Amino acid sequence: MQDSEKVYKIELTNEEFEFVEQLQNEYIEKLSKMTLEERLQYFKEHYCLEQKLNIEKEINGKIYKVNAYFNGQAEESVLNTIFRLTKKL
């Protein structure tokens, strides 16, 4: 983490924590019932609209294009990748 980044901490009551935990468990259960193809499609439609991820930026007179895509043959699911990355925060 860089020095300029801020960390925010929120405190929840037990009731609030249980509610958030229940939502998380329901979400995980919903995703676990989907096939790999269904999960990929779900994330494409709800979270990772490819057009929003594709960017074009000019730097020093050169135009750089970055395009995102989903690899259907990936060894790790999108959900596992998100969990792994957020655990590092």
C-alpha positions in Angstrom: 0.0 0.0 0.0 1.3 3.4 -0.9 1.5 6.2 1.8 -1.1 8.3 -0.1 -3.7 5.6 0.1 -6.3 5.8 2.9 -7.7 2.9 4.9 -11.2 3.1 6.2 -12.4 0.9 9.0 -16.1 0.4 9.7 -17.5 -1.2 12.8 -20.6 -3.2 12.7 -23.0 -4.4 15.3 -23.3 -8.1 15.7 -26.7 -7.9 13.9 -25.2 -6.0 11.0 -22.3 -8.3 10.7 -24.6 -11.4 10.7 -26.7 -9.7 8.0 -23.6 -9.0 5.8 -22.3 -12.6 6.4 -25.7 -14.0 5.4 -25.7 -12.0 2.2 -22.2 -13.2 1.4 -23.2 -16.8 2.1 -26.3 -16.5 -0.2 -24.2 -15.0 -2.9 -21.6 -17.8 -2.7 -24.3 -20.4 -2.7 -25.9 -18.8 -5.8 -22.6 -18.8 -7.6 -21.7 -22.3 -6.5 -24.9 -23.7 -8.2 -23.8 -22.2 -11.6 -21.7 -23.9 -14.1 -18.4 -22.3 -15.1 -20.0 -20.9 -18.3 -23.0 -19.6 -16.3 -20.6 -17.9 -13.8 -18.6 -16.3 -16.6 -21.7 -15.0 -18.2 -23.0 -13.7 -14.9 -19.9 -11.7 -14.2 -19.8 -10.4 -17.8 -23.3 -9.2 -17.5 -23.3 -7.8 -13.9 -19.7 -6.8 -13.0 -17.3 -6.7 -15.9 -18.9 -5.2 -18.8 -16.1 -5.6 -21.3 -16.7 -2.2 -23.0 -16.2 -0.5 -19.7 -13.0 -2.4 -19.1 -11.5 -1.6 -22.6 -9.6 1.6 -22.4 -7.7 3.8 -24.8 -5.2 6.4 -23.6 -2.8 8.7 -25.3 0.6 9.0 -23.6 3.3 11.2 -25.2 1.6 11.1 -28.6 1.2 7.3 -28.7 -2.3 5.7 -28.3 -2.4 2.7 -26.0 -5.4 0.3 -26.1 -6.1 -2.2 -23.3 -8.8 -4.8 -23.9 -10.1 -7.1 -21.2 -11.5 -10.6 -21.8 -12.6 -13.7 -19.9 -10.7 -16.9 -20.4 -13.1 -19.8 -20.3 -10.2 -22.2 -19.9 -8.8 -20.5 -16.8 -7.8 -22.7 -13.9 -9.2 -20.3 -11.3 -12.7 -19.0 -11.2 -13.4 -15.2 -11.2 -14.9 -15.5 -7.7 -11.7 -17.2 -6.4 -9.6 -14.6 -8.0 -11.6 -11.8 -6.4 -11.4 -13.5 -3.0 -7.6 -14.1 -3.3 -6.9 -10.5 -4.3 -9.1 -9.0 -1.6 -7.5 -11.1 1.1 -4.2 -9.4 0.3 -5.6 -5.9 1.1 
